[in-house]
């Protein structure tokens, strides 16, 4: 299992994997990603080089609701990977599917993407309420791939589901092109949602949020604003593998936070790089 020079257990909270065996695991669209190497074996190699002990695999959109490849990875490397399933909001049996994926296939969380909702239905709807109620009963977290246009909807959902562990991916898809912490309205709304005590934020997709090249120093004020409002125990780091590979490389995707972001204490760093993920998803053995 991966070790690192700080002696801490590092967990990558956001990766995707897919297979080059397109006959066994056919893509459901997104054929342009077939040229991208994203195997679990490559990910494990990158994790070993970087000293990353475990990772949360997010069901990739290339497979939509076919979880077979990710499930095979969870079973092949149970000590290294946990899984976050992708839920079909147009399926009336989505809560039952969630329960099967969690209880029979070992998934630790589920993900919602408002772009996949039926026409005329928003994130703030009875569809989400049914899924979140089931997640609360199962005791699992729900990840949200949302941008600032959806923050009000999430805010309303969390008011109705205060016992849910919710996670916003990728800085909420906020962008420095809309300004820093003081002027970016979306980011300010994200900070306001810290009032929800079980809301977590992923520090991930640094290259897409930033307007600068590596090490994306313009994001340092964002990170410190999130630390002040949410605290390190509600923030978690992720690379967004495999996309990080062509952006700055996997190891630098860790170093951008671990070594290139100043002003983070050792205890805070331990939470950002692993302890928060294990708090939410369970321990990686």
N, C-alpha and C positions, 0 to 999 in steps of 0.2 A: 504494500500500500504506500501511496505517496507520502513523503515527508518534506519538510521545508526548513529553511535556515532560521526561521523564528520559532520553530518548535510548536507551532499551532496547527490545529486540524483545519484544513481549508476545504470548503465545500463550494462548488460552482453551482449557483442556484438557477442557472438558465442556460440549457444547451438543447440543441435539436440533433437528431441523428436520422439517417436513412441509408438504405442499402443500394448497391449497384446491381443487385439481382432484380431487374425490373419485371421479369416474368413472375417471380414468386411474390414480390411486393410491388405491385403496379402503382404508379403515380396516379393521382386523381386531379390532373392538371399540373400547372407549374413545371412544364417539361424543361424550361430553361435551367432549372436547378439540377437536372440530371448530370450536368457536367461538373457539379460541385461535389468534391469528395467529402462525405459526411458520415463515414462509418463509425460504429462504436469502437472499432479497433484503433482507428486514427485518433479518436477522442481520448481513449485510454493512454495512448502513446504521448499525446500532448499533456495530459494530466500528470503522467509520471515525470516528464521533463520539468514541469512547473512546480511539482510538489503538491498537487491537488489530490486530496484523499477521496472525494466523492463528488457526484454531480446529480442534479435533478434534471431528468430528460423531459422536455415538454413535447407532447405529441405534435409532430410537424404538420403543417397545413398540406404538404404534398400528399399525405395519406388520408387527409380529412378524418373520417370516423373509423378507418381500418387501423386498429392498434396492434396488429400482429407483430410488426417488426420491433416496436418499442417493448412490447411484452416479452419478446424473445430476449431482448437485452437485459431486462430486469431479472429474468430467470437465469441467464448465463452468468451475470456478474452481480449477485444480490448484495454484496458488500460495498460495491462501488456506485451503483445507480439506484435512484428512486424515480418514480414516474408521476407526471401530471397529465391526465387524460384531457382530450379535447371533446367538449360536449356539443351535440347537435341541438341547438335551441328550437329547431323546427320539428323535432321529434317529440310527440306527446308522451312517449315513454322514456324521455331523457332521465328522469330521476331513477327509474328502475335500471337503466343502462349504467348510470353512475354507480349504483350499489353493486352491480355485478363486477364492474371494473375494479372497484375498491376491494371487495371481499374475495373475489375469485382470482383476479389477476394482479393484485398487490399494489395498485396505484395509491399514492399518498395524497393526491390533490387533483382538482379538475380546473379547467380553464374555460373562460367565456370570452367570445369575440363578438362584439355587437354588429360587426359587418356580416356575420353569418345568420343574423336573425331574419325571420320571415318579413316580407315586405309589409310595411305598416306597423311593425312591432319594434319597440325601442328597448334599450337595456332596462329602463325603468318600467317594467311590465309584469304581468302575472306569470309570464314564462320564467323570468328570473326568480321571482318569488318562490315558485315551485322547486327550482333547482337549488336555491340557497337554503330552503327549508330542509331538503334532503341532505345537503352538505352539513348543516348544523347537526342533524340526527346522526350522521355518520362520523362526525367529529373531524372533518377534513377541511382544508383551506381551499379557497377559490381564488384563482388568479384571473386578472382582468387585463386583456390587451386593449387598452383604451387610450384615446387622446383627449386633450382638454375639452372638446365638444361633449364628452360623455361624463365629465366630472360631476355635474349637477345630478345626473341620473344615478351615479354611484353613491353620491352623498345621500340621496333619498333612500336608496336600497339599504344602506348601512344604518340609517335611522330605524328601519323596520326590522333589521336583522343584527342587533347589537352583539349577539353571541357568535357571530361568524368571524373566522380569521380570513381576512381579505388581503390580496396582494395586488398592487399596481405595478405592472412591468415597465421597464425602460424609462424611468423618470416620468412616467405618464405620457411618453412621446412628446414631452415639451422640447422646444428647440431654442438654442441661443439666438437664432435669427429673430425671435420675438422678444429678445431682451434678457437681462440678468434677473436675479431674484427680486429686485425692487420694482421693475417695470414690466415683467412678463406676467400678464394677467392669469394665464393658465397655471404657471408655476405658483403664483400666489394662492390660487384656489387649491392647489395640491397641498400647500402648507396649511391652509385653513382646515383641511380634512384631517389633520392630526388629532382633532378632537375625538375622532373615532379610535378608541384605545386598542382595537384589534386590527387596525389597518397597517399594513407593511408596504414599504416601497423598495423596488429593486433598483440598485445602482448598476445599470446595464445599458448596453448600446451607447457607450460613450462616443464612438465615432460619429453616430448619426445625430446626437444631441449637440455636439460641439461644432463651432465654426473654425476651429484651429486644427492643425495636424497634431499627431501624438507629441506630448502626453496630454493634450486636451485641457490645457491649464484654465481656459475660460470657464470650465465646469467646477473649479474649486469653490467659488462662492455658493453654487448650488448645493454641493455636498455639505458644506458647513452650515448652510441654512437648514438643510434637512436634519443634520445632527442636532442642531439647537431645538428644532420643533418636534421631531419624532423621537430623537434619541437613537443611539446605535443599536439598541435592542429591537428596533422596528425597521431596521435597514439591512439589506443583504446584497452582496455582490454577485454578479454573473457576467459571463463572457458573451453570450449569444452565439456560441459555436454553432455551425461552422462559419458564419459570416465574419467573425473576428479574424479568421485566418487570412483573408484577403485585405483586411483593413489595417491591422498592425501586428498580427500574429498572436497565437494563444498565450504564450508566456508574457508578452507585453500587455495583454489584456488583463492579466493579474497585476503586473507591476505598476500599471497606471494608477491603481489605488494603493497598493501595498508600499510602493517606494516613491511614487511621483506626486502624491497628494500630501502636502504638508499639514501639520497641525492636528493630526489624529493621534490620540493616545494609544498605547499598546492595548489597553483593555477595550477601547472602542474598536480597534482594528480586529481584535479577536471576534467580536460580535459581527462586524461587517463581513468578515471572511469565512464565517462558519457557524458560530454559535446561534445566530438568529435563524439560519436555515434549519439547524437541528431542533431548535425550539418549536418551529412551525411544522416541519415535516417528519420529525423523529430522528433518532440517531443513526448515523452511518457506522456500521460495525467494521 
